[in-house]
Amino acid sequence: MIELGVIGNCSFAALLDRDAKVVWCCVPRFDGDPVFHSLLGAPKGAEGSGVFAIELEDHVRSEQAYDGNTPILQTILHGKNGSVQIRDFAPRFWWRDRLFFPQTIVRRLTPVSGSPRIRILLRPRFDYGATPPTLTTGSHHIRYVGPNMTLRLTTNAPVDYVRDETLFNLHGPIDLVLGVDETLSSGVTQTAQDFETRTRDYWRHWAHRLATPMEWQDAVIRAAITLKLCTYEQTGAIVAALTTSIPEAPHTQRNWDYRYCWIRDAYFVVRALNRLASMRKMENYFRWLMNIVASVNDDDIHPVYGVGLEAELPERIVESLPGYCGMGPVRVGNQAYEHFQHDSYGNVILGVTQAFLDRRLMSPPTRVDFLRLEAMGRKALALYDKPDAGMWELRTRARVHTSSSVMCWAALDRLAIIADHVGEPERAGAWREKANQVRRVILERSWSEKREAFVESFEGEYLDASALLMIEVGFIDANDSRMASTVKQIEKTLARGPHLMRYEAPDDFGAPTTAFNSCSFWRIDALARMGRTEEAREHFNQLLACRSALGMMSEDCDLHTGESWGNYPQTYSMVGIINCAMRLSRAWEKAT
């Protein structure tokens, strides 16, 4: 089971294990160099590197939890001779009329019982573990100098003890502030305390404004905070996950780099946060998307971009790290940027539709923005019946995937709605006519009499969970007899208890052996829309039990053991928690 806590501030993030070891942290942003990389192992000859740990002598057990409605993580390490509390966070708050989110980890250590003895292991490396740092020290700091960056630890712990990894008695509180190579403007204790108070206040005020459902509030709030931690404040991009190369299943080489912004995934994230009334992310993401629209011109849109709008993400294998549990390869970059995935056009327009309709926005879209989006619609119309790699990003075959065609239809459908809203009735009528034409083709060519279901491609024969998105985007009513039959056949073929496989046809690596959590949530949503509410609630509670102890989910779930696999935390999975809770929860009125 992947049991990792996440701290972050929308510019970078760090993952910590149950003993408060920082095992993954990329700087200066999500897709940067993992200076703490032990999640994916360590180079030969540097075993035990790539970690920031607080080791307790004679450690016996740990307990861990977040401060309510914040990403401030508290871990208590219990030993035979005493216990120590560790509070970890990345600062984020309003300061001088702007958001302050430095690339800084703050660790606050306090003895809570007995006479604990600790050792601080601060072992960053650079270039994906290939390059050790050069150390320089001052009276209250240590600098870890790499070829392209320098990290600076400022602390009131004895610097010699930290540098030499000496075991020492923890008599009182100490603070560790690790960040860029800058001197703190005040003392380390004052800085750490001030940063913690302001960060706690920021997150609690943010969570206070969420429009949560009555039931499953804790799960929804934790999912919402996690999604926000996967957004990149500088540009508005939203990464699919914070890690790379955690395999989808053991020893399969299904190891991918998810530290980028998939237009598809990001749309669902924005939609989920919108349902909770978190508006700022929609505005930021709208700006990010419109930058892509403006830069595409006549070229094909990519399904994935870097968080800084990078269009090319060349994929390579890193030889210096052995991989998660020794299961390489470790990949950096993602070949998917080269794919033709025609659903991207629909996901772009779906991702901005509410921005056009919502009157709460401070800077609403304009008619010029609509005219730019029409180019996306023309592309969708031209490509809806052309082969592509599909949403599952198959690398060795192309088909006219039903899910891609449906999303192209969604692009045309939403353009009609937007055109009407911006006062372009003739354009609205034209886009509506095109949407209806495309819909008729999809209904005819994706339906299989043999399978009694909508299948994964035009004139195809295999079932695919992505057909459930037909309901999600309003292509067809959940109670349409064809959709009801499709759900029945998908459950019969792909369901494994509360879990759902992605598809039945083997892919580039054979048949999948783990369930894709997002598909499982799609099924729950479909069942709820069809009136099968009690089944949906039962499956939902079973899936919630598959979360980590801290309330997060990865991409995939082992069907037999329930073990988590795939990159972590997976935004697509966290979206499912929010959407299903909002769909299934009893109304607040029924509780009052």
N, C-alpha and C positions, 0 to 999 in steps of 0.2 A: 504494500500500500504506500503510495506517495503521500507522506505526512509532512508537508512543508507549510510554514507560515510565510506570508508575504508582507513586507513593509515597502513603502515607496511614497512618492510624492508627485507623480505624473511627469517626471523627467527621467527617473531611473527607478529601479526596484531591486530588492534583494530577497532571496529565499533562505529561510532558516529551518533547520530540522528541529526535532522535538527536544533536543538538548541545547537549543539556542546557538548552534553553529551556523554561521553564514556560509552556505555551501554554493551559492550562485549569486553573482552580482556583476552586471555589465555596465561599463562606463565608457563614454560620457552619456550614453542613452541606451535604450532597450536593446538595440542591435549592435552595441559596441563590444569592446574587448572584455571578456569575463575575467576580471582580476581575481575573483573568487570563483573557482571552477570545479571544486571537488565533487559536485553533483555528477560531473562527467569524468571523474577520475583525475589522475595527475600523471605528468610525464615520468618515464623511467628515470630513476635516479633522484627524483624529487617527490617521492611518496609522502603523502601527508600535507602537501602544499595546496594552495588555492583555497584556504579556509581562514575564517576569523572565529576562533572558538574561545570560550571561557571554560576551562576544565576545572572541575571540582574534585579534590582528592577524595578517594573512596566513594565515588558517586554511586548512588543506589537507585534513584528514580527521579523523574521529572514531572512537573505539571505545567500546563501551558494554556493561556487564554488571551483573547483580545480584550482591551478595555472596551466597554460597551460603545457601539456605534463609532468606532475608530479603527484605524490600522496600527495602533500602538500595541505591540505584542509583549506580553509579560510571561516570563518563564521562571519557575522556581526549581533550582537544582538541589536535591536533598542528598546529603552524604552521611557517613557514619558519625562525623564529628561536627556537623553543622550544615546549614542551608544558606543559599544565596539567591537573591532575586535579581533578575536581569530584565530591564525594560528597554525595548528596542523600537526605534522609529526613524523615519526620514522627515525632516521638518517641512511643513507646508502651512502657510498662513498669510493673511494680508498684512503688509508692512509698507509704510510710506505710499499708500494708495495703489499698491500693486501686489500681485501674488509673489511670494517668496518661496522658492522650491529648489534649494541648492542641492548639489550632488553630495549629500552628506548623510552618513549613518551616525546616529547618536545611540550609545549604549550606556545605561546607567545601572551600576552594580551596588547592591545593598545587602549586607549580612542580615539574615532574619532570625537565625538561631545558632546556638553553639559557637564554635570557633572554626569557621570554614577556612580552608586553605585552597587557593586557586592558582592556576597558571593561565596566562593570556597567550594565546597562539595567534599571532597576526602574520599570515603568510601569503600575501598577494603575489601574483606573477603576471607577466604581460605576454602579449602575442599568443593567446590561447594556451598559456602555460609554458610556452617554449623559452621565455626569457625571465630570469630571476631579477629582482630589483637590486639596486645599490642603496644602501642605507646611510643616512646621515642623521645625527641627533643633535638636539638642543636641550636646554634645561627642562622643558616640559613638552617636547615634541620629538617625533621620529618621522623622517621623510623617506618614502619608498620611491626611488627614482627609476623610471622606466624609459625606454627609447622615445616614447611619444607623450608620456604624461607622468605626473608625479602626484602621489597620494601623501597626505600629511595627517598623522595622528597627533592630536593634542589631548593631553591627559593630566590628571593630578595623581595618577599612579606612578610609582617609581619607574622612570624611563629605563633604567638598567634592567629591571625585572621584566619589562615588556620585551625589550630588545633581546635579552638572553633567554627568554621563556622560563624564568625562574619561578618555582613554586613558592608562594608567600602567604602569610596570614592576612586575611581581609578583616581589618579591625573596624573599618567604617566605610561609608559610601565612597565610591570613586566613579568618575565619568570618563568616557572615551568618545571623542569626537573625531571621526575619520572623514576626510573630504579632500577638496582641492587644496593645492599648496598655497594657502593663505593664512595669515595670522588672525586669530579670533579678535574681535573688537572688545571683548570683555573676558573675565575669568572663565575657565572651563565649566565650573559648577554653575555659575550664574547663567552662562550661555545655555547649558543643557537644560536647566530648570525652566528658563524663559521659553526655549524652543518647545519643550514638552507641553507646557501650559497652553501656549498659543496653538500648537498643532492639535491638541485635544479639543480646544474650543472650536477650531475651524471645522473639524470633522463632525463634531456633534451638532453644530449649526447646520452643516450640509445635510446630515441625515434627518434633522428635524423637519426639513422642508419636503422630504420625500412623501409621496402619496401612496403609502403602503397598504396592502390588503389587511383585513382583520386577522386572518389566519397566516401562519408561517412567517410572521414578521421578522424574526431573527434571521431566518434563512434568506429572506428577500433583502434585508439591509446588508447582510454580509456579502451577498452576491452583487449588490449595487456598488458597494465600496470596492470590491475586487475589480469590477468592470472599470470603475473610474481610475483605479491604479494602473490599468492597462492602456490608458489614454496618454498621449504625448502632448503636453500643454502647449509647447512652442508652435505646433502646426495644426493640431486637431486630429492627427492620425490616431488610429486605435489598432493595437497589435492583436494578433490572434491568440498569442500566449507569450509568456515571458521567457520561455526556454527554447532551446534547440536540441534536437536529436534524442529526446526520450522516445524510445520505440513504441509504436502502436501496439505491439505484442512482442513477447520475448523472442529474441534471435530471428527476427524477420527482416532486418535491414529497412524496415519502414520508419526510417529516422529522418525527420524533416526539420527545417529551421522555420519556426513560426513567429519570429520576432519582427514581423512586418505587417503591413496593413492590407488585408484582403478586403476588397470592396464589398464582397458578399457578407463576410462575417461582421464587418463594421456596421453595415446597414441594420442587421439584427440587434447589435448592441445599442445603437442609437434608438431604435424603435422600443426596445425594452426600457431604456432610461426615460424615454419620453412618456411611457405609460406610468412611470413613477414621478412625473413632473420635474425631472431634472433637465432643464432647458438649455443650460450653458453648453453641454456637450453637443447638442444638436446644432447650435450656432457655430461652434468651433469646427465640427465635422463638415458642415455645409461649406465653410470657407475652404477647407482642405479639398473637398470634392470639386468645387468650382475651379480651383486652381488646376486640377487634373483635366477637367473639361476644356478649359482654356488652352491647355498645352497640347492636347491630342491632335487638334486640327483634323486632317483627313486620315490620320493613322488609326490603327485599331487600338482600343483601350486595353490596358493590361489588367489582368485580374488581381494583381498584387503590386504594391509600391512600397518603397522605403518610407519610414516615418517623416523623412525630409523631402518627400516627393520624388525620390530616386526611382527612375523608370527601369533601370537595369540592376538586377540582383544576381550576378553570376554565381553559380553554385560550385563549391569546391569542398574537398574533404580535408579536414584538419588531422594531420598525422600525430600531433603531439599529445592528444588526449585519447584514452582508450574507450571512452563512452560510458553511458549509464550502466552501472553494474558490469562493466567490461564489454557491453554489447554495442560496439561501433557499427557503422562509422559515425563520426561527428561531422555534420554538414554545416557549412556557413553559406548563406545565400539560398535562393530557391529557384529552381528551373521553371517553376510555374509562371514566372513573369514572361516567359517566351510563349506560353500556351495561348491558343484561341479558346476562350471561354465566353460564349456569347451571352450568358446570363448576366455578365458584368454590366451591360447597358441597362438592363432592368434594375439592377441593384443601385446604380448611380441615381436613377430617377426616383426610385422608391426612397432612397436615402435623403432626398431633398424635398419630397412632396409636402410633408407637414410644415417645413419651413415656409413654403408659399402660403399655406392656409392658416397658420397660427398667428393670431393677432398680438400675442404677447412678446414677440421678438423685438429687440431693440433696433436691429438693423435688418428689416425684412428684405427678401429677394425682390428684384425688379423685373420689369418686362425684358430688359437686356439679358438677364440671367435665363429667363424662359427661352428666348431666341437661341441662346447658346445650347440649351438642353435639347432643342429640336434636332440638332445634329446627332445627338445620341439616339433619338427616336428614329431618324432615317437609317442609322446603322442597324438598329434593332430590326427594323422592317426588312432590310436587305439580307439579314443573316439568320433570321429565326428558323429557317428550314435548311440551314447549312451545317455540315458536320463540325464538331468541336471536341475538345477534351472533356467537357462536362464538368459539373461542380466537384466531382471526386478527383479531378485532375489526372486522368489516366494518361500515361506517358507513351503508350505503344499502340493506341488505336483511337480512331475518331468515329463518331456517330452523330446523327441528329438527335441530341438528347432532349427528352421531353421537358426536363427541368429548365434547360436553357431556353427552349422555345416559350415556355410559360412565362419566364422572366422577361423575354422580349415582348410578349403580349402585355405584361405589366407596365413596361416602359410606355407603350402606346396608350394604354388605358389611363395611366396617371398624367400623361401629357394632355390628354383631353380634359381631365379635371383641372389641371393647372391653367390651361388656356382659357377655360371658362372663368376661372377665378380672376385672371388678370385682364379680363375684358376682351378676349379674342374669340367670339362665338363661332366665326367661320373656321378658324383653326381648330377649335374644339370639335366641331362637327367632322372635320376631315380626319383628325386623329381617332375619333370614336369609330368612324367607318373602317379605318384601317385595323383598329383593334378587333372589331367584330369579325373582319375577314380572317385575321390570323387565328382568332379563337376557333372558328369553324374548322380550319385546317388541322389545328392541334387536336380537337375533339375527334376528328375522323382518323387521323394517322397515328395517334398514340394509343387508341383503344384497341385492345386485343380480345376478340371473341373467344379465342382459344383459352386465354388466361383469365377471362372475365374481369379484366382490370386494365387501368392505364399502365402501360409498361414503360421501361426506361428510355426507349428510343422509338422513333417513327418506324412502323412496321416491325418492331422488335418482338422479343419473346420473353425477356427477363423482367422480373419485378425489382423495384428500386424504391427505397423509403422516401426518396425525394419527391415521389408523386404526392405525398402528403402536403407538400408546399402549395399544391393547387388550391387547397382550402385556405392556407395561411395568407395568400396574396389575393384572395377573392376571385379566383378564376372560375370556381365552381362551388356550389352550395354543398355543405357537408352532408346533407340529407338527400342529395341527388342519388338515384339508384345506382348509377355507374360509380360514384365515389364510395358509396356504402359497400359495393361489391369489391372495389379496389382495396379498401381498408381491411375487409375480411380476408382477401387473398394475401395481402402483405402480412397480416398477423399470422396466418396459417404457415407462411413460408419463412418469414424473417424474424418473428417474435421468439424470444427465449425468456419466458417469464415476463418481468417488467421491462426487459431489455429488447432492443431492436437492432438487427444487423443493418448495414447500409444497403447491401445489394446481394443478389444470389449468384450472379455471374462472376467467375474468377477474374481477378485483375492482373496487373503486371507481376505481382508477387504471389499469385495463387488466391485461394479463398481466404477471406479475413477470418480470424479466430476470436476477435474481441468485438464487443458491441460498441457502437458509436453513440455516446450519451445524447448528443443532439437529436438523433433519430428517435431515441426513446421518448424524449420530451415532445417531439412532433406528434408521435402516436397519442400521447396523453391529451394533447390539445385537440386532436381530431376526435377522440372519443368523447371529450367534454362537449364539443360542438354538436356531436351526433346524439347527445342526450344520455350517453353511457357514463354518467357522472360518478357513480360509485366505483366502477372499474377504474376510471381515471384517477380517482383519489387514492385507491389502493396502490396502483402502480407508482403514483407520485411519491407516496410515503416510502415505498420500497427503494425508489431511486435516491431520495434524500438520505437514506441510511447508507448509501454508497459514498457519501461525501467524506472528506477527511474530517478529523476531529475538530478542525478549525473552520469547517463549513465550505470547503472548496472542492472543485472537481477538476480532473484532468480530461483528456479527450475521449479515452476509451475505458472499458471495464471488462475484466475477465469474466466470462460467463459462468465459470465454475467456482472460482475463489472470491470473486468480487473485487479483486485487486485492481488498482488504478494503473493505467498505462497511457502513454502519449504525453504530449507537451502540456505544461502546467503553469498556472491555472488556465484552462481553456475557456476563452470568452464565450464561445458558442454554447458550452455546457452551462455556464453561469446565467446566460440569457434564458435558457430553458427553465431554470428554477424560477426566475421572475415571471415569465410568461404563464407558466402553469399555475403558479400561486395566484396570480391575478385572475386567471380564468376560473379557478376552482373555489376560491375562498368565498365563504359566506359574506354577505354584505354587512357593513358596519351597522346599518339600521337594525339588523336582527339581533344585535348584541345590546341594544340600548332601549 
